[in-house]
Amino acid sequence: MLKINDLEKIFIGRFNIEDFKILPKGNEYSKELKGYKKIVLNKNYILAIKGNIDLDKLIKIRDFLAEFIEKDSLINFLVRKVEVLEREFINLSTINQFIVSTDLERDVLEKFFSTLENEFYYAFIKNDEVLINKGINPTFLKIIEGKLKKADKISFKYLNGEVFAIKNNFIAFILYSPKGYIDSFYKELIEVKLFLLMNVLIYLGEYSIDELTGFYSRKKLFMDIKHLKNKVGLMINIRNFNYINNVFGIDFGDKVLKEFANIMEELLKKNKGIYRITGDKFLILFNKVDESKKFFNILDRIMQSGINVFHDSTQEFITLKLSIQGVLIKKLTQQYIESAIVYLKRHRFNNKTIIDFEEEILPLLTKDLESLKIVQKAIAGERIFPAFQKILSLKEDNDYYYEALMRIKLGNTIFSPGQFLDIAKEKGLYPKLSNILLRRALNYASYLKKKVSINLEISDILRKDFINKIIRLTNTSNIPPENIVLEITEREYMGNYFEDVKKSIYKLKSIGFSIAIDDFGSGYSNFQYLTEIPIDIIKIDGSLIRNITSNEKQKYIVSSIVSMAKLLDIKTVAEFVSSEEIFEEVVKLDIDYAQGFYIDKPKFIEEILEEEKIPEIY
């Protein structure tokens, strides 16, 4: 490509030209150009020519040079555009490295905008914080920021150059060309880059902010921890928050959370790694374990001294003592954080104030993962079986029926529900266990020639096809519904589903099934069940029975339940009858049936058939 220097060589010696120079504007007064004719070619260049040249030829040379320089500048600018676009294409890969709120943030941003460095001064602003400033006077930058508060995009001349500034929500970019105007190509490029960056930030959860507290959200935490190094997490759980919500109301509860958040923020002024991960649980990032423990102890002392929160209804301040619990997580992963939330609900950890996740929760998690494998293997091979335990009548000789208890058999190992049921429910596998057990229990019941009681969760009854399924299974097993007792456990709260459950139970009752309430005295809405659901049997919870020989208050409670049941014509069963002393006390209390290891241990069908000399079912 022909260059300006080449032109100078071409013209010297021709047309009586002694010397020929194309120079940037501003050099026309140089002493070296004394005796030269100076002609303006355009706003950027002049022609300095020495020699005896005709005016007509001079004009033609000037016009030619002006046209050439214009085209040359255009070509050079286009080449620069192509080079910029090539670098931008390569630069797009850095967007994948863009991790918000990490030590890498400024480095990645500088790479992202590096294509502008040789052409302009620029600055990048996020949330009113200047993250990058390449050459713009800080005072002048403040003036531009003020202008951006009135408009999302501005462009104006400044000294010998131009300023272009654009804002997209919480981020802004300022471009300054000190020696000339800014081509529209670069303005459009900046708009595209800012739009792309904005969407990446949103995608990464950068501005997933919890509206109530102003802390970062759970979503953002799980994005951030993928790239964190050498950080420990302290999860804070407000243990008595549900009580506060229930007593004072949700709106007041929100105020408590705000005040709690304000106190933490005040204590952690320089720490921006604070996240609200559930309603009453927060996670804070620290550099060292000792820092996290020191913070927790200070916060705990403040909470124990009480915080004042204004109640709108009473128009007065209420002083509350918040009970907090901490979980220290040294290796921050989404699985560990979510597991900590689950296990805080499931275990009390002896009411310890700080729990070490790796030492105290991780072993439980490992055990549950092993239990999950057992459940999955049992479902795949249909290794779920009923173990039948007698429920003995205390009124009639040789009168009893069986309860079908869920067991998993893998090889020679037998697993009871306490070893696998919680994790099965948590992972959504319980319905599969329940279906296999129900089918087998009803099939085996036809050989026992006795009533069989089968445990059901509220979730079983609420399943759309449950009633049709149990009717089909009883017909297939050739067992009348009158020989089946359906035990509804109280471990689950019916809540808004009570009417649906009630309707299903009435339907089951009309078909001929007996209805029992399991674990009566330990659950949620005992007496509502008694008054609104057609119940045949109450099974008094073992936690009340096991101590009736030593705890007078519990014995009075059991006696009251029995008296009430008799008035309602409902039979009673005492669970967990494990000794002769308890058995005798149960008889004195006039309970109708007893169940427990003192009466009979759970047995598989083969053992029962062998004992009672019933023909094998296989």
Residue pairs with C-beta under 8 A, 6 or more apart in sequence:
1 75
2 68
2 72
3 72
4 22
4 69
4 72
7 20
7 22
7 65
7 68
8 20
8 21
8 22
11 17
11 20
11 61
12 18
12 19
12 20
15 51
15 53
15 54
15 57
15 61
16 51
16 52
16 53
17 49
17 50
17 51
17 53
18 50
18 51
19 36
19 48
19 49
19 50
19 51
20 47
20 48
20 49
20 50
21 33
21 36
21 47
21 48
21 49
22 41
22 45
22 46
22 47
22 48
22 65
22 69
23 45
23 46
23 48
24 44
24 45
24 46
25 40
25 43
25 44
25 45
25 46
27 33
27 46
27 48
28 38
28 46
28 48
33 48
35 50
36 48
36 49
36 50
37 48
37 49
37 50
37 58
38 46
38 47
38 48
39 46
39 47
39 49
39 58
39 62
40 46
40 47
41 47
41 62
41 65
41 66
41 69
42 66
42 69
42 70
44 69
44 73
45 69
47 61
47 62
47 65
49 58
49 61
53 61
77 183
81 185
84 115
84 189
87 114
87 115
88 115
88 189
88 193
91 111
91 112
91 114
91 115
94 108
94 111
94 112
95 112
95 196
95 197
95 200
97 104
97 108
97 111
98 105
98 108
98 109
98 112
98 197
98 200
98 201
98 204
99 105
99 108
99 204
99 224
99 226
99 227
100 201
100 204
100 206
100 220
100 223
100 224
101 206
101 216
101 220
101 224
101 272
101 273
102 224
102 227
102 228
104 227
105 131
106 131
106 132
109 124
109 131
109 132
110 132
112 193
112 197
113 122
113 124
113 132
113 173
113 193
116 122
116 175
116 186
117 134
119 177
119 186
120 175
120 176
120 177
120 182
120 186
121 134
121 135
121 136
121 175
121 176
121 177
121 178
122 132
122 134
122 135
122 136
122 173
122 174
122 175
122 176
123 130
123 132
123 133
123 134
123 136
123 141
123 173
123 174
124 130
124 131
124 132
124 171
124 172
124 173
124 174
125 131
125 145
125 171
125 172
125 173
125 174
126 170
126 171
126 172
127 170
127 171
128 145
130 141
133 141
135 176
136 144
136 174
136 176
140 158
141 174
144 154
144 163
144 165
144 174
145 172
147 154
147 165
148 154
148 165
148 167
148 172
152 166
152 167
152 168
153 165
153 166
153 167
154 163
154 164
154 165
154 166
155 162
155 163
155 164
155 165
155 182
155 187
156 162
156 163
157 163
158 176
159 178
160 178
160 179
160 180
161 176
161 177
161 178
161 179
161 180
161 181
162 176
162 177
162 180
162 181
162 182
163 174
163 175
163 176
164 174
164 175
164 176
164 182
164 186
164 187
164 190
165 172
165 173
165 174
165 175
166 172
166 173
166 190
166 191
166 194
168 194
168 195
168 198
169 198
169 207
170 207
171 194
171 197
171 198
171 201
173 190
173 193
173 194
175 182
175 186
175 187
175 190
201 207
204 220
204 223
205 217
205 219
205 220
205 222
205 223
206 220
208 216
208 217
208 218
208 219
208 220
209 215
209 216
209 217
209 220
210 216
210 217
210 275
210 276
212 254
212 257
212 258
212 261
212 276
213 257
213 258
213 261
213 276
214 261
214 265
215 261
215 274
215 275
215 276
215 282
216 224
216 273
216 274
216 275
216 276
217 275
217 276
217 277
218 275
218 276
218 277
218 278
220 275
221 275
221 277
221 283
221 337
222 334
222 337
224 273
225 233
225 332
225 333
225 334
225 337
228 285
228 332
230 287
231 273
231 285
231 286
231 287
231 332
232 285
232 286
232 287
232 288
232 289
232 292
232 328
232 329
232 330
232 332
233 283
233 284
233 285
233 286
233 292
233 328
233 329
233 332
233 337
234 283
234 284
234 286
234 292
234 295
234 296
234 326
234 327
234 328
234 329
235 277
235 281
235 282
235 283
235 326
235 327
235 329
235 337
235 340
235 341
235 344
236 264
236 281
236 282
236 283
236 284
236 296
236 299
236 324
236 325
236 326
237 280
237 281
237 324
237 325
237 326
237 327
237 344
238 260
238 280
238 281
238 322
238 323
238 324
239 323
239 324
239 325
240 322
240 323
241 253
241 256
241 257
241 279
241 280
241 322
242 280
244 252
244 253
244 256
244 320
245 252
245 253
248 311
248 318
249 313
251 312
252 309
252 311
252 312
252 318
255 309
255 310
256 307
256 309
256 320
256 322
257 279
257 280
259 307
259 308
259 309
260 303
260 307
260 322
261 276
261 282
263 299
263 302
263 307
264 274
264 282
264 284
264 299
265 274
267 295
267 298
267 299
268 274
268 284
268 295
271 284
271 285
271 286
273 284
273 285
274 282
274 283
274 284
274 285
275 282
275 283
275 284
276 282
277 283
277 337
277 341
278 341
281 341
281 344
283 329
283 337
284 292
284 295
285 332
286 292
286 295
289 328
289 330
292 326
292 328
293 328
293 354
296 324
296 326
296 353
296 354
299 324
300 324
300 353
303 321
303 322
303 323
303 324
304 321
305 321
306 319
306 320
306 321
307 319
307 320
307 322
308 317
308 318
308 319
309 317
309 318
309 320
310 316
310 317
310 318
311 317
311 318
324 353
325 344
325 349
325 352
325 353
325 354
325 355
326 353
326 354
326 355
327 340
327 344
327 354
327 355
327 356
327 357
327 361
328 354
328 355
328 356
328 357
329 336
329 337
329 340
329 357
329 358
330 357
330 358
331 358
336 357
336 362
339 357
339 361
339 365
340 357
340 361
342 426
343 361
343 364
343 365
346 422
347 364
349 355
349 360
355 361
368 422
368 423
371 419
371 420
371 423
372 423
372 424
372 427
374 408
374 410
374 415
374 419
374 420
375 408
375 420
375 423
375 424
375 427
375 429
375 433
376 429
377 383
377 410
378 384
378 408
378 409
378 410
378 415
378 420
378 433
379 429
379 432
379 433
379 436
382 436
383 408
383 409
383 410
384 406
384 407
384 408
384 433
384 436
384 437
384 440
385 407
385 408
385 409
385 437
385 440
385 604
385 605
386 404
386 405
386 406
386 407
386 437
386 440
386 441
386 444
386 604
386 605
387 404
387 405
387 406
387 407
387 602
387 603
387 604
388 402
388 403
388 404
388 405
388 444
388 448
388 452
388 602
388 603
388 604
388 605
388 608
389 402
389 403
389 405
389 595
389 599
389 600
389 601
389 602
389 603
390 400
390 401
390 402
390 595
390 599
390 600
391 400
391 401
391 402
391 403
391 453
391 573
391 593
391 594
391 595
391 599
392 399
392 400
392 593
392 594
392 595
392 599
392 600
393 399
393 400
393 592
393 593
394 586
394 587
394 591
394 592
394 593
394 594
395 592
400 450
401 450
401 451
401 452
401 453
401 485
402 445
402 448
402 450
402 451
402 452
402 453
403 452
403 453
403 454
403 455
403 487
403 595
404 437
404 441
404 444
404 445
404 452
404 453
404 454
404 455
405 416
405 417
405 455
405 602
406 417
406 421
406 433
406 437
406 455
407 414
407 415
407 416
407 417
407 602
407 604
408 414
408 415
408 420
409 415
421 430
421 433
424 430
424 433
430 457
430 459
431 459
431 460
431 463
434 456
434 457
434 460
435 469
437 454
438 454
438 469
438 470
438 473
439 473
441 452
441 454
442 452
442 454
442 470
442 473
442 474
442 476
442 477
442 479
442 484
443 473
443 476
443 477
443 617
444 452
444 605
444 617
445 452
445 477
445 479
445 483
445 484
446 477
446 478
446 479
447 605
447 609
447 614
447 615
447 617
448 605
448 608
448 614
449 614
450 483
451 483
451 484
451 485
451 514
452 483
452 484
452 485
453 484
453 485
453 486
453 487
453 516
454 484
454 485
454 486
454 487
455 487
455 489
455 518
456 486
456 487
456 488
456 489
457 488
457 489
457 491
457 492
458 488
458 489
458 492
458 493
458 494
458 497
458 501
459 492
460 466
461 488
461 501
461 504
461 505
462 497
462 500
462 501
462 504
466 504
467 504
467 507
467 508
467 511
470 508
470 513
471 481
471 511
474 480
474 481
474 484
480 512
481 508
481 511
481 512
481 513
482 512
482 513
482 514
484 513
484 514
485 513
485 514
485 515
485 516
485 536
485 537
486 508
486 513
486 514
486 515
486 516
487 516
487 517
487 518
487 539
488 501
488 505
488 515
488 516
488 517
488 518
489 518
489 519
489 523
490 517
490 518
490 519
490 520
490 522
490 523
490 524
490 525
490 526
491 519
491 523
493 523
493 524
493 525
494 501
494 524
494 525
498 525
498 528
498 532
501 533
502 532
502 533
505 515
505 533
505 534
506 533
506 534
508 515
509 515
509 534
514 536
514 537
515 533
515 534
515 535
515 536
515 537
516 535
516 536
516 537
516 538
516 539
516 573
517 526
517 529
517 530
517 535
517 537
517 538
517 539
518 539
519 539
519 541
519 542
519 575
520 526
520 538
520 539
520 540
520 541
520 561
521 540
521 541
521 543
521 544
521 557
521 558
521 561
522 541
522 543
522 544
529 535
530 538
530 564
530 568
530 570
535 568
535 570
536 570
536 571
537 570
537 571
537 572
537 573
537 593
538 561
538 565
538 570
538 571
538 572
538 573
539 572
539 573
539 575
539 595
540 558
540 561
540 562
540 572
540 573
540 574
540 575
540 591
541 575
542 575
542 576
542 596
543 576
544 554
544 557
544 558
544 561
545 558
545 574
545 575
545 576
545 577
545 582
545 586
545 596
546 576
546 578
546 582
547 554
548 554
548 555
548 558
548 582
548 585
548 586
548 589
549 581
549 582
549 585
555 585
555 589
558 574
558 589
558 591
559 589
561 572
562 572
562 589
562 590
562 591
565 571
565 572
566 590
571 592
571 593
572 591
572 592
572 593
573 591
573 592
573 593
573 594
573 595
574 582
574 586
574 589
574 591
574 593
574 594
574 595
574 596
575 595
575 596
576 582
576 595
576 596
577 583
577 586
577 594
577 595
577 596
577 597
577 598
577 599
578 596
578 597
578 598
579 598
580 598
582 596
582 598
583 594
583 598
583 599
586 594
587 594
603 611
605 617
606 616
608 614
609 615
609 616
609 617
